[in-house]
Amino acid sequence: MVKIRLTRMGSKKNACYRIVAMDGRKARDGEYIEQIGIYQPRGKNNEDTEAVVRIDEALANKWLANGAQPTDTVRDLFRKVGIIKA
């Protein structure tokens, strides 16, 4: 089953994440099929308090239409951006 989930990037105590479509049996940071967007919970350079969320809506809708299952965190991010309605 294909899942849309987060893979961790960045340095220690300075995490940022890629939103990717990947096989659900793969490891969290393993090989992914396609990158859909990014999520930076602390903002750029750890100075901003607002999180940065950039998602390619066309890719996200394509994977959702093909049956990919988003994780709970990704589902919340999609709702925040407006890809999934509440």
C-alpha positions in Angstrom: 0.0 0.0 0.0 1.3 3.5 -0.9 1.3 6.0 2.0 1.8 9.7 2.0 4.1 10.5 4.9 6.9 12.5 6.3 10.6 11.7 6.0 13.0 13.5 8.4 15.7 15.8 7.0 17.9 18.5 8.6 20.4 18.4 11.4 20.1 17.5 15.0 17.4 19.5 16.9 16.7 21.4 13.6 14.3 19.0 11.8 12.5 19.6 8.5 10.5 17.1 6.7 9.7 16.1 3.1 6.2 15.0 2.3 6.5 11.9 0.1 4.6 9.1 -1.4 6.3 5.8 -0.5 5.6 2.1 0.0 4.2 1.6 3.5 6.6 -1.2 4.2 9.7 0.9 3.7 11.6 2.6 6.5 10.8 6.2 7.4 13.8 7.6 5.7 14.0 5.0 3.0 13.5 5.2 -0.7 10.4 7.1 -1.8 8.4 7.2 -5.0 7.8 10.9 -5.3 8.2 14.1 -3.3 5.0 16.0 -2.8 6.1 18.9 -0.6 8.1 20.1 2.5 7.2 20.9 6.0 9.4 23.1 8.3 7.8 23.2 11.8 10.2 25.9 13.1 10.2 28.2 10.1 13.3 29.2 8.2 16.6 29.4 10.1 14.8 28.7 13.4 14.0 32.4 13.8 10.5 32.5 12.6 7.8 30.9 14.8 5.5 30.1 11.9 5.7 26.8 10.3 6.5 26.6 6.5 4.3 24.2 4.5 4.7 23.9 0.7 2.7 21.2 -1.0 2.2 20.6 -4.7 -1.6 20.3 -4.8 -1.7 18.6 -8.2 0.7 15.8 -7.0 -1.2 15.4 -3.7 -4.5 15.1 -5.5 -3.0 12.6 -8.0 -1.8 10.3 -5.2 -5.0 10.6 -3.2 -7.0 9.7 -6.3 -4.8 6.7 -6.9 -5.6 5.4 -3.4 -2.6 6.5 -1.4 -3.3 6.8 2.3 -2.0 9.9 4.2 -0.7 9.5 7.7 -2.5 11.5 10.5 0.1 14.3 10.5 0.0 14.6 6.7 -3.8 14.6 6.7 -3.7 17.5 9.2 -1.3 19.4 7.0 -3.5 18.8 3.9 -6.5 20.1 5.9 -4.5 23.2 6.9 -3.6 23.9 3.3 -7.1 23.1 2.0 -6.4 19.9 -0.1 -8.7 17.8 2.1 -11.9 19.2 3.4 -12.7 18.8 7.1 
